[in-house]
Every structure is written in C-alpha cells, then in structure tokens.
Amino acid sequence: MDALSADGLFADICAFEEDFSHKYARLASRYGLRWGDQRLMHQWSRRWEYPYVAQRIADLAARAPADAPLAVLDAGSGITFLPYYLRARHDNVQISCVDSAGSYRKTFDRINRAAGEGVTFTQAMLQDVPLESAGFDAIYCVSVLEHTGDYAAVLDEMRRLLRPGGKVILTFDISLDGKDDISPELTRQLLTMVAQRFELPAGFDYLAELGRLAEPMAILSTDAAKAADPSSLPWKWPVLKSIRDLLTGHGWTGGFFSLACYCLQASKPANGG
C-alpha cells in the first residue's frame, strides 16, 4: 500500500473517484450507497486493477493517430467512475460500456447529462454484443469474466469486436479455497483459451504464473489484504455473510473468501487470423 500511495497514477484516480462520487452519487440510486460507503479504489483488488487498466489505455492513447479516436469497450461495466476517468483524461478516447442490466441505462443517461461526457451504454450479454465487428481498439474487463460461466463464448465475442492488433485487458479473481468462482484449474483452462485466441506478451509464461498461487501472502490476494489492511476487504460482517453464503448454496464460508487477482493484456493478431 505504501508503494501505491506514492504512485502518481493511483493518486490521480483516487482524486477523480472522490470528486466523481461527490458529484454524481445521488444520480445512481442503486450505487449511491456503495459510492458513499466505500470507494472502489480502497478495495483490495480494485486499487490495483484500475491503475493496471488505466495505464494500458493511456499507453494506447499516446500512440493512437491524432485523427483517429481510440475506441474502447468496458465489458461488464456495471456503473463506476472508471470509464468517465478514462474519457476525462484522454481527449482521443471514446468509451462504450456494455452490461446485461438494462436498468443501468437511465443512470448512464443521468450522469452523461450532468457530466457532459459521452460514455455510451449498451445492454447485452457479453456472449452476444450487438455492436460492430472489429469496431474497438481495446476491450477491458474488470473482475467479470470469471463469473460468466462461458469463457470461450465471451472470448470469441471479444475477439470479434476487436480490430486486428487490438488489445484485450483482463483482470479476474481466482478462488484459492474453492468457495467462489473460479478455481485454479478452471483458471488454467481459461488462460489456455485466451492464448488460443490472442497473442500474449513475448516471453510471458502465463501458466507458470499460476505457480505463485501457492504463496497467497506474497501475491495480490485477500489473504495478504486481511493481514495488511483488513478494511480493504468487502466482507464487513462475517457472521451475516456466512449465513447468506449458507442460504445461497456456498456452504459455511466463515465470511471470508481466499482470492487472488490475475491481470493480463493480450492482442488480437495483426493479420486478423
């Protein structure tokens, strides 16, 4: 956390979220309490995932032709400040959001009118997005893919939506204790699917990285967060969460899930093949 606090990008994102939440929480009836209670940038994984995404979009924006805006898709967006942050910080970036919840449209419309920023929203499942093929230079998906249950179809759709050479930026949680989506073995299968459809960074051994899961205290995990900063975990009432988990079929969890976060960027082949 000390390293993050000294990072300029992290500080900039935190400041933007604070201002955005203050201005627009009342416009998001469903998300207002979350924005007011705990900032996303304080949560154990978002404090790393959002800067990871933001830096890669910044790199792409810096290299984009001056006469061609960078088209970016937020896949499984929910309603957060992140697309508005990216739009505000990069004049040549256009952000489109897609989520299965149609009720979000009204909130996006309200925020867009108040903020004066053009962040578009489309209601759709990630397996079937009604947008133009090869219409995006980048797609980012923050902690959503692991919950879709149909990784191949989602990845195929992302590949269809990306232009040749386009980037896919993925972050997802791995369940180390088997209480949640997605297990290390399923993660191995998911990463293999990614490698079959996209080009990974040269020299990056995506499977070897899974070997680090054996030491959760040394990686980005809820175990490490619990020891270093318990307030960053989302489970504030362990007993109540345990009861809810029991009622929803997760068994008795003790109100804690051992999770690790995996971040990855890959490219659609430049030849489109």
C-alpha positions as YAML, in Angstrom:
chain: A
units: angstrom
residues:
- id: 1
  name: MET
  ca: [0.00, 0.00, 0.00]
- id: 2
  name: ASP
  ca: [2.94, 2.34, 0.66]
- id: 3
  name: ALA
  ca: [4.10, 1.90, -2.94]
- id: 4
  name: LEU
  ca: [0.61, 2.67, -4.22]
- id: 5
  name: SER
  ca: [0.31, 5.79, -2.11]
- id: 6
  name: ALA
  ca: [3.47, 7.16, -3.74]
- id: 7
  name: ASP
  ca: [2.25, 6.40, -7.26]
- id: 8
  name: GLY
  ca: [1.00, 9.42, -9.21]
- id: 9
  name: LEU
  ca: [-1.49, 7.47, -11.31]
- id: 10
  name: PHE
  ca: [-3.05, 5.87, -8.24]
- id: 11
  name: ALA
  ca: [-3.37, 9.26, -6.54]
- id: 12
  name: ASP
  ca: [-4.93, 10.78, -9.65]
- id: 13
  name: ILE
  ca: [-7.52, 8.01, -9.95]
- id: 14
  name: CYS
  ca: [-8.38, 8.25, -6.25]
- id: 15
  name: ALA
  ca: [-8.86, 12.01, -6.51]
- id: 16
  name: PHE
  ca: [-11.07, 11.61, -9.57]
- id: 17
  name: GLU
  ca: [-13.20, 8.96, -7.88]
- id: 18
  name: GLU
  ca: [-13.66, 11.16, -4.82]
- id: 19
  name: ASP
  ca: [-14.82, 14.08, -6.93]
- id: 20
  name: PHE
  ca: [-16.97, 11.92, -9.21]
- id: 21
  name: SER
  ca: [-18.67, 10.22, -6.27]
- id: 22
  name: HIS
  ca: [-19.37, 13.54, -4.58]
- id: 23
  name: LYS
  ca: [-20.96, 14.95, -7.74]
- id: 24
  name: TYR
  ca: [-22.94, 12.00, -9.06]
- id: 25
  name: ALA
  ca: [-23.75, 9.54, -6.26]
- id: 26
  name: ARG
  ca: [-27.27, 10.96, -5.97]
- id: 27
  name: LEU
  ca: [-27.85, 10.19, -9.66]
- id: 28
  name: ALA
  ca: [-27.15, 6.49, -9.16]
- id: 29
  name: SER
  ca: [-29.89, 5.29, -6.88]
- id: 30
  name: ARG
  ca: [-28.62, 1.71, -6.73]
- id: 31
  name: TYR
  ca: [-24.93, 2.58, -6.49]
- id: 32
  name: GLY
  ca: [-25.13, 5.66, -4.30]
- id: 33
  name: LEU
  ca: [-24.67, 3.84, -1.01]
- id: 34
  name: ARG
  ca: [-21.68, 1.94, -2.34]
- id: 35
  name: TRP
  ca: [-20.05, 5.12, -3.56]
- id: 36
  name: GLY
  ca: [-20.73, 6.84, -0.26]
- id: 37
  name: ASP
  ca: [-19.72, 3.94, 1.99]
- id: 38
  name: GLN
  ca: [-16.51, 2.64, 0.45]
- id: 39
  name: ARG
  ca: [-14.63, 3.97, -2.54]
- id: 40
  name: LEU
  ca: [-13.79, 1.34, -5.12]
- id: 41
  name: MET
  ca: [-10.17, 2.46, -5.08]
- id: 42
  name: HIS
  ca: [-9.98, 1.41, -1.44]
- id: 43
  name: GLN
  ca: [-10.96, -2.18, -2.18]
- id: 44
  name: TRP
  ca: [-8.27, -4.84, -2.08]
- id: 45
  name: SER
  ca: [-8.17, -5.61, -5.81]
- id: 46
  name: ARG
  ca: [-9.61, -2.51, -7.49]
- id: 47
  name: ARG
  ca: [-6.76, -0.39, -6.14]
- id: 48
  name: TRP
  ca: [-4.52, -2.47, -8.42]
- id: 49
  name: GLU
  ca: [-6.88, -3.41, -11.24]
- id: 50
  name: TYR
  ca: [-7.99, 0.12, -12.12]
- id: 51
  name: PRO
  ca: [-4.44, 1.53, -12.39]
- id: 52
  name: TYR
  ca: [-3.49, -1.55, -14.42]
- id: 53
  name: VAL
  ca: [-6.28, -0.82, -16.91]
- id: 54
  name: ALA
  ca: [-5.75, 2.95, -16.85]
- id: 55
  name: GLN
  ca: [-2.03, 2.71, -17.61]
- id: 56
  name: ARG
  ca: [-2.59, 0.44, -20.58]
- id: 57
  name: ILE
  ca: [-5.31, 2.64, -22.02]
- id: 58
  name: ALA
  ca: [-3.02, 5.66, -21.50]
- id: 59
  name: ASP
  ca: [-0.24, 3.90, -23.41]
- id: 60
  name: LEU
  ca: [-2.58, 3.12, -26.29]
- id: 61
  name: ALA
  ca: [-3.98, 6.65, -26.34]
- id: 62
  name: ALA
  ca: [-0.49, 8.10, -26.51]
- id: 63
  name: ARG
  ca: [0.29, 6.02, -29.60]
- id: 64
  name: ALA
  ca: [-3.06, 6.48, -31.36]
- id: 65
  name: PRO
  ca: [-3.16, 8.56, -34.57]
- id: 66
  name: ALA
  ca: [-4.22, 12.15, -33.96]
- id: 67
  name: ASP
  ca: [-7.06, 11.93, -36.47]
- id: 68
  name: ALA
  ca: [-8.48, 8.60, -35.23]
- id: 69
  name: PRO
  ca: [-10.08, 8.32, -31.76]
- id: 70
  name: LEU
  ca: [-9.26, 5.23, -29.74]
- id: 71
  name: ALA
  ca: [-12.43, 3.15, -29.39]
- id: 72
  name: VAL
  ca: [-12.53, 1.33, -26.03]
- id: 73
  name: LEU
  ca: [-15.13, -1.10, -24.67]
- id: 74
  name: ASP
  ca: [-15.79, -1.65, -20.95]
- id: 75
  name: ALA
  ca: [-17.09, -5.23, -20.93]
- id: 76
  name: GLY
  ca: [-19.36, -5.92, -17.97]
- id: 77
  name: SER
  ca: [-19.11, -2.32, -16.85]
- id: 78
  name: GLY
  ca: [-21.58, -2.03, -14.01]
- id: 79
  name: ILE
  ca: [-21.73, 1.66, -13.10]
- id: 80
  name: THR
  ca: [-18.39, 3.04, -11.95]
- id: 81
  name: PHE
  ca: [-16.29, 6.14, -12.37]
- id: 82
  name: LEU
  ca: [-13.62, 4.32, -14.44]
- id: 83
  name: PRO
  ca: [-14.98, 4.94, -17.98]
- id: 84
  name: TYR
  ca: [-15.51, 8.59, -17.09]
- id: 85
  name: TYR
  ca: [-11.98, 8.82, -15.75]
- id: 86
  name: LEU
  ca: [-10.53, 7.42, -18.97]
- id: 87
  name: ARG
  ca: [-12.69, 9.73, -21.06]
- id: 88
  name: ALA
  ca: [-11.75, 12.78, -18.99]
- id: 89
  name: ARG
  ca: [-8.02, 12.09, -19.07]
- id: 90
  name: HIS
  ca: [-7.75, 11.30, -22.79]
- id: 91
  name: ASP
  ca: [-9.40, 13.54, -25.37]
- id: 92
  name: ASN
  ca: [-8.85, 10.97, -28.11]
- id: 93
  name: VAL
  ca: [-10.55, 8.08, -26.29]
- id: 94
  name: GLN
  ca: [-14.17, 7.07, -26.82]
- id: 95
  name: ILE
  ca: [-15.66, 4.74, -24.21]
- id: 96
  name: SER
  ca: [-18.55, 2.34, -24.73]
- id: 97
  name: CYS
  ca: [-19.95, 0.29, -21.84]
- id: 98
  name: VAL
  ca: [-21.85, -2.97, -22.07]
- id: 99
  name: ASP
  ca: [-23.64, -4.79, -19.26]
- id: 100
  name: SER
  ca: [-26.54, -7.22, -19.01]
- id: 101
  name: ALA
  ca: [-28.50, -4.97, -16.64]
- id: 102
  name: GLY
  ca: [-30.79, -2.75, -18.69]
- id: 103
  name: SER
  ca: [-31.67, -0.68, -15.63]
- id: 104
  name: TYR
  ca: [-28.23, 0.94, -15.85]
- id: 105
  name: ARG
  ca: [-29.17, 2.88, -18.98]
- id: 106
  name: LYS
  ca: [-31.09, 5.55, -17.07]
- id: 107
  name: THR
  ca: [-28.18, 6.07, -14.68]
- id: 108
  name: PHE
  ca: [-25.70, 6.43, -17.53]
- id: 109
  name: ASP
  ca: [-28.04, 8.93, -19.17]
- id: 110
  name: ARG
  ca: [-28.31, 10.96, -15.97]
- id: 111
  name: ILE
  ca: [-24.56, 11.04, -15.42]
- id: 112
  name: ASN
  ca: [-23.85, 11.85, -19.07]
- id: 113
  name: ARG
  ca: [-26.21, 14.81, -18.97]
- id: 114
  name: ALA
  ca: [-24.66, 16.12, -15.77]
- id: 115
  name: ALA
  ca: [-21.03, 15.39, -16.67]
- id: 116
  name: GLY
  ca: [-21.20, 16.35, -20.31]
- id: 117
  name: GLU
  ca: [-19.16, 13.28, -21.19]
- id: 118
  name: GLY
  ca: [-20.09, 10.87, -23.93]
- id: 119
  name: VAL
  ca: [-19.91, 7.41, -22.40]
- id: 120
  name: THR
  ca: [-22.34, 5.18, -24.27]
- id: 121
  name: PHE
  ca: [-24.16, 2.17, -22.82]
- id: 122
  name: THR
  ca: [-25.48, -0.99, -24.47]
- id: 123
  name: GLN
  ca: [-27.49, -3.66, -22.69]
- id: 124
  name: ALA
  ca: [-26.23, -7.11, -23.71]
- id: 125
  name: MET
  ca: [-24.74, -10.35, -22.52]
- id: 126
  name: LEU
  ca: [-21.02, -10.50, -23.13]
- id: 127
  name: GLN
  ca: [-21.51, -13.62, -25.23]
- id: 128
  name: ASP
  ca: [-23.61, -11.67, -27.75]
- id: 129
  name: VAL
  ca: [-22.88, -7.96, -28.01]
- id: 130
  name: PRO
  ca: [-24.90, -6.16, -30.73]
- id: 131
  name: LEU
  ca: [-22.03, -3.94, -31.82]
- id: 132
  name: GLU
  ca: [-19.97, -3.79, -35.00]
- id: 133
  name: SER
  ca: [-17.27, -6.37, -35.64]
- id: 134
  name: ALA
  ca: [-13.70, -5.03, -35.47]
- id: 135
  name: GLY
  ca: [-15.08, -1.79, -34.02]
- id: 136
  name: PHE
  ca: [-12.76, -1.45, -30.99]
- id: 137
  name: ASP
  ca: [-9.09, -0.81, -30.45]
- id: 138
  name: ALA
  ca: [-9.21, -2.11, -26.87]
- id: 139
  name: ILE
  ca: [-11.53, -4.01, -24.56]
- id: 140
  name: TYR
  ca: [-11.10, -4.14, -20.81]
- id: 141
  name: CYS
  ca: [-12.99, -6.46, -18.48]
- id: 142
  name: VAL
  ca: [-12.52, -5.99, -14.73]
- id: 143
  name: SER
  ca: [-13.46, -8.94, -12.49]
- id: 144
  name: VAL
  ca: [-16.36, -10.08, -14.66]
- id: 145
  name: LEU
  ca: [-15.11, -12.85, -16.94]
- id: 146
  name: GLU
  ca: [-14.76, -15.39, -14.13]
- id: 147
  name: HIS
  ca: [-18.48, -15.08, -13.35]
- id: 148
  name: THR
  ca: [-19.82, -15.57, -16.89]
- id: 149
  name: GLY
  ca: [-19.52, -19.37, -16.90]
- id: 150
  name: ASP
  ca: [-18.98, -19.39, -20.69]
- id: 151
  name: TYR
  ca: [-15.42, -18.22, -21.14]
- id: 152
  name: ALA
  ca: [-14.97, -19.44, -24.71]
- id: 153
  name: ALA
  ca: [-18.05, -17.62, -25.99]
- id: 154
  name: VAL
  ca: [-17.11, -14.38, -24.23]
- id: 155
  name: LEU
  ca: [-13.54, -14.51, -25.52]
- id: 156
  name: ASP
  ca: [-14.76, -15.27, -29.04]
- id: 157
  name: GLU
  ca: [-17.02, -12.24, -28.87]
- id: 158
  name: MET
  ca: [-14.19, -10.03, -27.63]
- id: 159
  name: ARG
  ca: [-12.04, -11.23, -30.50]
- id: 160
  name: ARG
  ca: [-14.83, -10.42, -32.97]
- id: 161
  name: LEU
  ca: [-15.26, -6.92, -31.57]
- id: 162
  name: LEU
  ca: [-11.53, -6.09, -31.65]
- id: 163
  name: ARG
  ca: [-9.75, -4.69, -34.64]
- id: 164
  name: PRO
  ca: [-6.62, -6.57, -35.81]
- id: 165
  name: GLY
  ca: [-3.86, -5.71, -33.38]
- id: 166
  name: GLY
  ca: [-6.37, -4.57, -30.78]
- id: 167
  name: LYS
  ca: [-5.76, -5.17, -27.08]
- id: 168
  name: VAL
  ca: [-7.80, -7.15, -24.58]
- id: 169
  name: ILE
  ca: [-7.14, -6.26, -20.93]
- id: 170
  name: LEU
  ca: [-8.43, -8.80, -18.43]
- id: 171
  name: THR
  ca: [-8.49, -8.92, -14.66]
- id: 172
  name: PHE
  ca: [-10.21, -11.66, -12.69]
- id: 173
  name: ASP
  ca: [-10.27, -13.23, -9.26]
- id: 174
  name: ILE
  ca: [-9.10, -16.79, -8.64]
- id: 175
  name: SER
  ca: [-10.73, -18.74, -5.82]
- id: 176
  name: LEU
  ca: [-7.94, -20.31, -3.78]
- id: 177
  name: ASP
  ca: [-10.26, -22.02, -1.30]
- id: 178
  name: GLY
  ca: [-12.96, -23.16, -3.76]
- id: 179
  name: LYS
  ca: [-15.69, -21.05, -2.17]
- id: 180
  name: ASP
  ca: [-16.23, -18.83, -5.20]
- id: 181
  name: ASP
  ca: [-15.58, -18.57, -8.96]
- id: 182
  name: ILE
  ca: [-13.04, -19.51, -10.40]
- id: 183
  name: SER
  ca: [-10.76, -22.39, -9.27]
- id: 184
  name: PRO
  ca: [-7.04, -22.54, -10.17]
- id: 185
  name: GLU
  ca: [-7.75, -25.47, -12.51]
- id: 186
  name: LEU
  ca: [-10.51, -23.58, -14.32]
- id: 187
  name: THR
  ca: [-8.17, -20.59, -14.45]
- id: 188
  name: ARG
  ca: [-5.64, -22.76, -16.26]
- id: 189
  name: GLN
  ca: [-8.33, -23.67, -18.80]
- id: 190
  name: LEU
  ca: [-9.38, -20.03, -19.15]
- id: 191
  name: LEU
  ca: [-5.82, -18.85, -19.76]
- id: 192
  name: THR
  ca: [-5.35, -21.58, -22.35]
- id: 193
  name: MET
  ca: [-8.47, -20.29, -24.13]
- id: 194
  name: VAL
  ca: [-7.04, -16.76, -24.06]
- id: 195
  name: ALA
  ca: [-3.74, -17.99, -25.53]
- id: 196
  name: GLN
  ca: [-5.58, -19.82, -28.31]
- id: 197
  name: ARG
  ca: [-7.40, -16.64, -29.41]
- id: 198
  name: PHE
  ca: [-4.94, -13.86, -28.67]
- id: 199
  name: GLU
  ca: [-1.22, -13.17, -28.71]
- id: 200
  name: LEU
  ca: [0.32, -12.92, -25.25]
- id: 201
  name: PRO
  ca: [3.30, -10.66, -24.46]
- id: 202
  name: ALA
  ca: [6.59, -12.12, -25.67]
- id: 203
  name: GLY
  ca: [8.30, -14.20, -23.01]
- id: 204
  name: PHE
  ca: [5.30, -14.22, -20.69]
- id: 205
  name: ASP
  ca: [4.66, -17.67, -19.25]
- id: 206
  name: TYR
  ca: [1.01, -17.38, -18.26]
- id: 207
  name: LEU
  ca: [0.82, -20.87, -16.80]
- id: 208
  name: ALA
  ca: [3.99, -20.52, -14.73]
- id: 209
  name: GLU
  ca: [2.39, -17.50, -13.08]
- id: 210
  name: LEU
  ca: [-0.20, -19.83, -11.58]
- id: 211
  name: GLY
  ca: [2.55, -21.44, -9.54]
- id: 212
  name: ARG
  ca: [2.62, -18.30, -7.42]
- id: 213
  name: LEU
  ca: [-0.87, -19.12, -6.11]
- id: 214
  name: ALA
  ca: [0.76, -21.48, -3.62]
- id: 215
  name: GLU
  ca: [2.02, -18.44, -1.68]
- id: 216
  name: PRO
  ca: [-1.05, -16.20, -1.24]
- id: 217
  name: MET
  ca: [0.73, -13.92, 1.23]
- id: 218
  name: ALA
  ca: [3.26, -12.98, -1.45]
- id: 219
  name: ILE
  ca: [0.77, -12.02, -4.17]
- id: 220
  name: LEU
  ca: [-2.28, -9.82, -4.64]
- id: 221
  name: SER
  ca: [-4.76, -11.78, -2.55]
- id: 222
  name: THR
  ca: [-7.42, -11.32, 0.10]
- id: 223
  name: ASP
  ca: [-5.16, -13.25, 2.49]
- id: 224
  name: ALA
  ca: [-2.44, -10.60, 2.15]
- id: 225
  name: ALA
  ca: [-5.02, -7.82, 2.34]
- id: 226
  name: LYS
  ca: [-6.51, -9.28, 5.51]
- id: 227
  name: ALA
  ca: [-3.10, -9.12, 7.17]
- id: 228
  name: ALA
  ca: [-2.05, -5.71, 5.84]
- id: 229
  name: ASP
  ca: [-5.32, -3.77, 5.57]
- id: 230
  name: PRO
  ca: [-8.49, -5.63, 6.63]
- id: 231
  name: SER
  ca: [-10.61, -2.54, 5.89]
- id: 232
  name: SER
  ca: [-9.96, -3.08, 2.16]
- id: 233
  name: LEU
  ca: [-11.93, -6.34, 2.18]
- id: 234
  name: PRO
  ca: [-15.62, -6.15, 1.21]
- id: 235
  name: TRP
  ca: [-16.84, -8.51, 3.94]
- id: 236
  name: LYS
  ca: [-17.54, -6.26, 6.90]
- id: 237
  name: TRP
  ca: [-19.98, -8.52, 8.76]
- id: 238
  name: PRO
  ca: [-18.53, -12.07, 8.67]
- id: 239
  name: VAL
  ca: [-21.36, -13.80, 10.52]
- id: 240
  name: LEU
  ca: [-24.08, -12.24, 8.36]
- id: 241
  name: LYS
  ca: [-22.12, -13.07, 5.22]
- id: 242
  name: SER
  ca: [-21.65, -16.64, 6.39]
- id: 243
  name: ILE
  ca: [-25.40, -17.03, 6.85]
- id: 244
  name: ARG
  ca: [-26.06, -15.54, 3.43]
- id: 245
  name: ASP
  ca: [-23.46, -17.83, 1.83]
- id: 246
  name: LEU
  ca: [-25.04, -20.83, 3.53]
- id: 247
  name: LEU
  ca: [-28.51, -19.87, 2.27]
- id: 248
  name: THR
  ca: [-27.23, -19.33, -1.28]
- id: 249
  name: GLY
  ca: [-25.50, -22.72, -1.51]
- id: 250
  name: HIS
  ca: [-21.88, -21.77, -0.80]
- id: 251
  name: GLY
  ca: [-21.81, -23.65, 2.48]
- id: 252
  name: TRP
  ca: [-20.44, -22.15, 5.69]
- id: 253
  name: THR
  ca: [-17.69, -19.81, 4.47]
- id: 254
  name: GLY
  ca: [-16.80, -18.09, 7.71]
- id: 255
  name: GLY
  ca: [-17.39, -14.78, 5.97]
- id: 256
  name: PHE
  ca: [-14.06, -14.84, 4.14]
- id: 257
  name: PHE
  ca: [-13.06, -15.93, 0.64]
- id: 258
  name: SER
  ca: [-9.43, -16.61, -0.21]
- id: 259
  name: LEU
  ca: [-9.00, -14.93, -3.59]
- id: 260
  name: ALA
  ca: [-6.09, -13.91, -5.78]
- id: 261
  name: CYS
  ca: [-6.25, -11.38, -8.60]
- id: 262
  name: TYR
  ca: [-4.79, -12.07, -12.05]
- id: 263
  name: CYS
  ca: [-4.14, -9.26, -14.57]
- id: 264
  name: LEU
  ca: [-3.31, -9.86, -18.22]
- id: 265
  name: GLN
  ca: [-3.08, -7.99, -21.52]
- id: 266
  name: ALA
  ca: [-3.13, -9.74, -24.88]
- id: 267
  name: SER
  ca: [-3.53, -8.76, -28.54]
- id: 268
  name: LYS
  ca: [-5.67, -9.86, -31.44]
- id: 269
  name: PRO
  ca: [-3.29, -10.99, -34.21]
- id: 270
  name: ALA
  ca: [-2.46, -8.10, -36.53]
- id: 271
  name: ASN
  ca: [-3.43, -10.21, -39.55]
- id: 272
  name: GLY
  ca: [-6.87, -10.84, -38.01]
- id: 273
  name: GLY
  ca: [-6.28, -14.58, -38.22]
...
